[in-house]
Amino acid sequence: MRRTVSAWKRVLWVAICFASVNTYAQNRAAIRPLAEGCVETRTLCNSDVRGRLAPGDCLDRTGSYLDVLTFNATAGQTATVTLRALSPSLTNPVLYLEPPRGDGSETPLVVGATGGTVRYNIASSGQWTIYAGTDDLFGSGDYLVSVSCDNTASVPVSVSCAPQDLLCGQTSEWSLTARSCRFSDGRPYERYGIYMVQGDVVVIEMTSFAFKPLFGLYKSPTDTLVTSMPLRNGTVNAVFSVPTTGYYTILATPNETTNISGDFRLKVSCSLSGCLAPKIIQQPQGSAVGYGQRATLSVNTHQVGRSTTTEWYRRSEDLNADFRVGTGNTFLTPALTGTASYYAAVKNDCGQDVSNPHFSR
């Protein structure tokens, strides 16, 4: 591997209750490469990579498996990187994005029950590195990493405040720095978007040992629904009953004007009251493929507390019938020699949601 131990300082916090300031900082574990492991996999913007966490991979300092992927991006782009666990045995997947050498940007790390997404405004051109791993010492199995790069950043590249996606059960670990968004009083903040369903009871928790944490939950920029309350030293939280289904915004910031930078951790947990059908919150995503090649399609869904199945169908205009062709949140098409339309149906015992059709070739 070309990176030294010191260059991995941002990789993989270990969640062990954040017992002290030293523990909190030290658990950004360095990679311990195996002699036969730690091979970087090259990928491209707007492409998917399937991989497997298994013996022979890199290890983080806790001994969990980790894969390293790289892609080239250009300053001014907005990169969205998504990690999805494809195997039930791949538990607590971890995703981290590292900038090129010489770029001191603080970038987010996410840990989720089935995966996570990082959206980041690219501030410097060059090779960016993706770490796909697990927070579970015994976790292993197949995964899918998707990389997309928009041509224009949603905010100026001098600011790294692209809104991050959150899902129920997901934890985001990041830092407030000089590159963060700013309120009018100069305090930095980071913003998150989360899709929540009416009837959910949501618990939001923010922890920091660098500053006094504070967050707010918003339905619109002028509609503050709830602000955090102190839970214990270094931690604040809020409990919220979702009144209407839709997207909400969380802003994380310091509750002071002196110590206004440093690491923090934001976690969202949800429980369900009532019977609700699942909701597709990201429509089928895939990339263009050549003649005779296969395409990978995927959906992200919101569901809490109930068993959910995802089935894929191919739409046949000639026969006026739809055929089930696969199951799971990710579907690999057969070799494509013409235009084909696929869609996903996500179901539980309360109902279903059907995706928009995705045309391949």
C-alpha positions as CSV (number, residue, x, y, z in Angstrom):
1,M,0.0,0.0,0.0
2,R,1.2,3.5,-0.8
3,R,-0.3,5.1,2.3
4,T,1.5,5.2,5.7
5,V,-0.1,4.5,9.0
6,S,-0.3,8.3,9.8
7,A,-2.3,8.8,6.6
8,W,-5.1,6.6,7.9
9,K,-5.9,8.8,10.9
10,R,-9.4,9.5,9.7
11,V,-10.4,5.8,9.1
12,L,-13.0,4.0,11.2
13,W,-14.0,5.1,14.6
14,V,-14.8,2.2,16.8
15,A,-18.1,2.6,18.7
16,I,-17.3,1.8,22.3
17,C,-19.5,4.3,24.0
18,F,-17.0,7.2,23.7
19,A,-15.8,6.7,27.2
20,S,-13.2,9.6,27.2
21,V,-11.7,12.3,25.0
22,N,-8.6,10.1,24.4
23,T,-10.7,7.0,23.5
24,Y,-12.8,9.1,21.2
25,A,-9.8,10.3,19.2
26,Q,-7.7,7.2,19.3
27,N,-10.4,5.0,17.8
28,R,-10.0,6.6,14.4
29,A,-8.1,3.4,13.8
30,A,-5.2,2.9,11.5
31,I,-5.2,0.2,8.9
32,R,-3.1,-2.9,9.6
33,P,-2.4,-4.3,6.1
34,L,-2.0,-8.0,5.5
35,A,1.0,-9.0,3.4
36,E,-1.2,-10.4,0.6
37,G,-4.1,-7.9,1.1
38,C,-4.7,-4.2,0.7
39,V,-4.9,-4.1,-3.1
40,E,-6.5,-0.9,-4.3
41,T,-9.4,-1.4,-6.7
42,R,-9.7,1.3,-9.4
43,T,-13.2,2.5,-10.3
44,L,-14.7,5.5,-12.2
45,C,-17.3,8.1,-11.6
46,N,-20.8,6.9,-12.5
47,S,-20.0,3.2,-12.0
48,D,-20.7,0.3,-9.7
49,V,-18.2,-2.1,-8.1
50,R,-19.1,-5.4,-6.5
51,G,-16.8,-6.7,-3.8
52,R,-16.5,-9.0,-0.9
53,L,-15.2,-8.5,2.6
54,A,-13.4,-11.8,3.5
55,P,-10.1,-13.2,4.8
56,G,-7.2,-11.8,2.9
57,D,-8.5,-8.2,2.9
58,C,-7.1,-5.2,4.7
59,L,-7.9,-5.0,8.4
60,D,-8.6,-1.9,10.5
61,R,-7.0,-1.7,14.0
62,T,-9.9,-3.7,15.5
63,G,-9.4,-6.6,13.1
64,S,-12.5,-5.9,10.9
65,Y,-12.3,-6.4,7.2
66,L,-11.8,-3.4,4.9
67,D,-11.5,-2.9,1.1
68,V,-9.9,0.1,-0.6
69,L,-11.2,1.6,-3.8
70,T,-10.0,4.7,-5.7
71,F,-11.5,7.0,-8.3
72,N,-10.5,10.3,-10.0
73,A,-12.7,13.4,-9.5
74,T,-12.4,17.0,-10.5
75,A,-12.8,20.1,-8.3
76,G,-16.3,21.5,-8.6
77,Q,-18.0,18.1,-8.9
78,T,-20.3,16.7,-6.2
79,A,-19.5,13.0,-5.6
80,T,-22.1,10.7,-4.1
81,V,-20.7,7.3,-2.9
82,T,-23.1,4.6,-1.6
83,L,-22.2,1.4,0.1
84,R,-24.9,-1.4,0.2
85,A,-24.5,-4.7,2.0
86,L,-25.6,-7.6,-0.3
87,S,-25.1,-10.4,2.2
88,P,-27.0,-10.7,5.6
89,S,-23.6,-11.7,7.1
90,L,-22.1,-8.2,6.3
91,T,-23.4,-6.4,9.3
92,N,-22.8,-2.7,10.3
93,P,-21.1,-1.7,7.0
94,V,-18.8,1.4,7.2
95,L,-18.1,3.9,4.4
96,Y,-15.4,6.6,4.5
97,L,-14.2,8.9,1.8
98,E,-10.6,10.2,1.9
99,P,-9.3,13.2,-0.2
100,P,-6.1,13.2,-2.3
101,R,-2.8,14.0,-0.7
102,G,-2.4,17.7,0.1
103,D,-6.2,18.2,0.6
104,G,-6.9,18.7,4.3
105,S,-10.7,18.4,4.0
106,E,-12.5,16.7,6.8
107,T,-14.9,14.2,5.2
108,P,-17.7,12.1,6.7
109,L,-17.8,8.5,7.8
110,V,-21.1,6.6,8.0
111,V,-22.1,3.4,9.7
112,G,-25.4,1.8,8.9
113,A,-27.4,-1.3,9.5
114,T,-27.3,-2.2,5.7
115,G,-25.1,0.6,4.2
116,G,-24.7,4.3,3.9
117,T,-24.2,7.3,1.6
118,V,-21.7,10.1,1.5
119,R,-22.3,13.2,-0.6
120,Y,-19.4,15.5,-0.8
121,N,-18.3,18.6,-2.8
122,I,-15.0,17.9,-4.4
123,A,-12.6,20.7,-3.5
124,S,-9.4,19.4,-5.3
125,S,-8.8,17.3,-8.4
126,G,-7.1,14.0,-8.1
127,Q,-7.5,10.5,-6.8
128,W,-10.0,10.0,-4.0
129,T,-10.1,6.9,-1.9
130,I,-13.1,4.9,-0.6
131,Y,-12.9,2.6,2.4
132,A,-15.6,0.0,2.4
133,G,-15.6,-2.0,5.6
134,T,-17.6,-3.2,8.6
135,D,-17.9,-2.1,12.2
136,D,-18.4,-5.8,13.2
137,L,-15.4,-7.9,13.9
138,F,-17.2,-11.0,12.6
139,G,-18.9,-9.2,9.6
140,S,-18.1,-10.4,6.1
141,G,-19.9,-10.9,2.8
142,D,-20.7,-9.2,-0.6
143,Y,-21.3,-5.5,-1.1
144,L,-21.9,-2.9,-3.8
145,V,-20.2,0.5,-4.0
146,S,-21.8,3.0,-6.4
147,V,-20.0,6.2,-7.3
148,S,-21.7,9.2,-9.1
149,C,-20.2,12.6,-9.9
150,D,-22.3,15.6,-10.9
151,N,-20.6,18.2,-13.0
152,T,-21.4,21.1,-10.8
153,A,-21.3,21.2,-7.0
154,S,-24.6,22.2,-5.3
155,V,-22.6,24.8,-3.3
156,P,-19.3,26.6,-3.9
157,V,-16.3,24.2,-3.7
158,S,-14.8,26.4,-1.0
159,V,-17.5,25.1,1.3
160,S,-17.9,21.4,2.1
161,C,-21.6,21.6,3.2
162,A,-23.3,19.3,0.7
163,P,-26.3,17.9,2.5
164,Q,-25.7,14.3,3.7
165,D,-28.3,11.5,3.5
166,L,-29.3,9.7,6.8
167,L,-31.4,6.6,7.2
168,C,-33.0,5.2,10.4
169,G,-30.4,3.2,12.2
170,Q,-27.5,5.1,10.6
171,T,-24.7,6.9,12.3
172,S,-22.7,9.7,10.7
173,E,-19.3,10.8,12.1
174,W,-17.8,14.0,10.8
175,S,-16.0,17.2,11.9
176,L,-16.9,20.9,12.0
177,T,-14.1,22.8,10.3
178,A,-13.4,26.1,8.6
179,R,-14.9,24.5,5.5
180,S,-18.3,23.8,7.0
181,C,-21.4,25.9,6.4
182,R,-21.8,29.0,8.5
183,F,-24.7,30.7,10.3
184,S,-24.8,34.5,10.3
185,D,-23.1,34.5,13.7
186,G,-20.1,32.6,12.4
187,R,-20.9,29.2,14.0
188,P,-20.3,26.3,11.6
189,Y,-22.9,23.6,10.9
190,E,-23.4,20.5,8.9
191,R,-26.8,19.5,7.4
192,Y,-28.4,16.2,6.9
193,G,-31.6,15.1,5.0
194,I,-33.7,12.2,6.3
195,Y,-36.9,10.7,5.0
196,M,-39.3,9.9,7.8
197,V,-42.8,8.3,7.8
198,Q,-45.9,9.4,9.7
199,G,-46.2,7.5,12.9
200,D,-42.4,6.9,13.4
201,V,-40.9,7.8,16.8
202,V,-37.4,9.1,16.0
203,V,-34.6,9.4,18.5
204,I,-31.7,11.7,17.4
205,E,-28.5,11.8,19.4
206,M,-25.4,13.9,18.9
207,T,-22.1,13.4,20.7
208,S,-18.9,15.6,20.8
209,F,-16.0,15.9,23.1
210,A,-14.6,18.9,21.2
211,F,-17.5,21.3,21.7
212,K,-20.9,21.6,23.3
213,P,-23.2,19.9,20.7
214,L,-26.6,21.3,19.5
215,F,-28.9,20.2,16.7
216,G,-32.3,21.2,15.3
217,L,-34.8,19.3,13.2
218,Y,-36.6,21.2,10.5
219,K,-39.4,20.6,8.0
220,S,-38.6,23.9,6.2
221,P,-35.9,26.6,6.8
222,T,-38.4,28.6,8.9
223,D,-40.1,25.7,10.7
224,T,-38.1,24.4,13.6
225,L,-39.8,21.2,14.9
226,V,-37.5,20.3,17.8
227,T,-34.1,21.2,19.3
228,S,-31.8,19.0,21.3
229,M,-31.7,18.7,25.1
230,P,-28.7,17.7,27.2
231,L,-28.6,13.9,27.9
232,R,-25.2,13.6,29.5
233,N,-21.8,15.3,29.3
234,G,-20.9,15.7,25.6
235,T,-24.2,14.3,24.4
236,V,-27.6,15.8,23.5
237,N,-30.7,14.2,22.1
238,A,-34.3,14.6,21.1
239,V,-37.4,12.4,20.7
240,F,-39.8,13.3,17.9
241,S,-43.1,11.8,16.7
242,V,-43.3,12.3,13.0
243,P,-46.6,14.1,12.1
244,T,-46.4,13.8,8.3
245,T,-44.4,11.7,5.9
246,G,-41.6,13.4,4.0
247,Y,-38.1,14.7,4.0
248,Y,-36.7,16.5,7.0
249,T,-33.5,18.4,7.7
250,I,-31.1,18.1,10.7
251,L,-28.5,20.9,11.3
252,A,-25.7,20.0,13.7
253,T,-23.7,22.8,15.3
254,P,-21.9,23.9,18.5
255,N,-24.0,25.4,21.3
256,E,-21.3,27.9,22.0
257,T,-19.2,30.6,20.3
258,T,-15.7,29.8,21.6
259,N,-15.0,26.0,20.9
260,I,-16.6,25.7,17.5
261,S,-14.7,23.0,15.7
262,G,-13.9,19.3,16.0
263,D,-15.4,15.9,15.7
264,F,-18.9,14.9,16.4
265,R,-21.2,11.8,16.0
266,L,-24.9,11.9,14.9
267,K,-27.1,8.9,15.3
268,V,-30.8,8.4,14.3
269,S,-32.9,5.6,15.6
270,C,-36.6,5.0,14.6
271,S,-39.4,2.8,16.0
272,L,-42.8,2.3,14.4
273,S,-46.2,2.9,15.8
274,G,-48.9,1.5,13.5
275,C,-48.8,-0.5,10.3
276,L,-47.2,1.3,7.3
277,A,-46.2,0.1,3.9
278,P,-42.5,0.5,2.9
279,K,-41.4,3.5,0.9
280,I,-38.8,3.7,-1.9
281,I,-36.7,6.7,-1.2
282,Q,-34.2,6.3,-4.0
283,Q,-35.4,5.1,-7.4
284,P,-33.5,2.4,-9.4
285,Q,-30.0,3.6,-10.1
286,G,-27.9,2.1,-12.8
287,S,-25.2,3.0,-15.3
288,A,-25.1,2.8,-19.1
289,V,-23.6,-0.5,-20.4
290,G,-22.4,-1.7,-23.7
291,Y,-24.0,-4.2,-26.0
292,G,-24.1,-7.7,-24.4
293,Q,-23.1,-6.4,-21.0
294,R,-25.1,-6.5,-17.7
295,A,-26.4,-3.6,-15.6
296,T,-26.7,-3.3,-11.8
297,L,-30.0,-1.7,-10.6
298,S,-30.7,-0.8,-7.0
299,V,-33.2,0.9,-4.8
300,N,-33.1,2.3,-1.2
301,T,-36.2,1.8,0.9
302,H,-37.5,3.1,4.2
303,Q,-39.0,0.5,6.5
304,V,-39.2,0.1,10.2
305,G,-40.1,-2.9,12.4
306,R,-41.5,-5.2,9.7
307,S,-40.1,-7.8,7.4
308,T,-39.8,-6.4,3.8
309,T,-39.1,-8.1,0.5
310,T,-38.0,-6.5,-2.8
311,E,-38.9,-8.1,-6.1
312,W,-37.7,-7.0,-9.6
313,Y,-39.8,-7.3,-12.7
314,R,-39.2,-6.9,-16.4
315,R,-41.9,-5.1,-18.3
316,S,-42.9,-6.8,-21.6
317,E,-44.8,-4.5,-24.0
318,D,-45.4,-7.3,-26.5
319,L,-46.9,-9.8,-24.1
320,N,-48.6,-7.2,-21.9
321,A,-47.3,-9.0,-18.9
322,D,-44.6,-8.4,-16.3
323,F,-42.1,-11.2,-15.3
324,R,-40.4,-11.4,-11.9
325,V,-36.7,-11.7,-12.6
326,G,-35.0,-11.2,-9.2
327,T,-35.2,-10.3,-5.5
328,G,-33.3,-8.1,-3.2
329,N,-32.5,-4.4,-3.1
330,T,-29.9,-4.9,-5.9
331,F,-30.6,-6.7,-9.2
332,L,-28.0,-7.7,-11.9
333,T,-29.7,-7.8,-15.3
334,P,-28.9,-10.4,-17.9
335,A,-26.7,-9.5,-20.9
336,L,-28.5,-6.7,-22.7
337,T,-28.9,-6.6,-26.4
338,G,-31.7,-4.1,-26.7
339,T,-33.8,-1.7,-24.6
340,A,-35.4,-3.3,-21.5
341,S,-37.5,-1.8,-18.7
342,Y,-37.2,-3.0,-15.1
343,Y,-38.9,-1.9,-11.9
344,A,-38.9,-2.9,-8.3
345,A,-41.8,-3.7,-6.0
346,V,-41.1,-3.4,-2.2
347,K,-43.6,-5.2,0.0
348,N,-44.4,-5.9,3.6
349,D,-47.6,-7.1,5.3
350,C,-49.0,-3.5,5.4
351,G,-48.7,-2.9,1.6
352,Q,-46.2,-2.1,-1.1
353,D,-44.5,0.6,-3.1
354,V,-43.5,0.3,-6.8
355,S,-40.6,2.1,-8.3
356,N,-40.4,4.0,-11.5
357,P,-39.3,1.9,-14.5
358,H,-35.6,2.0,-15.3
359,F,-34.7,1.7,-18.9
360,S,-31.4,-0.1,-19.8
361,R,-29.5,0.1,-23.1
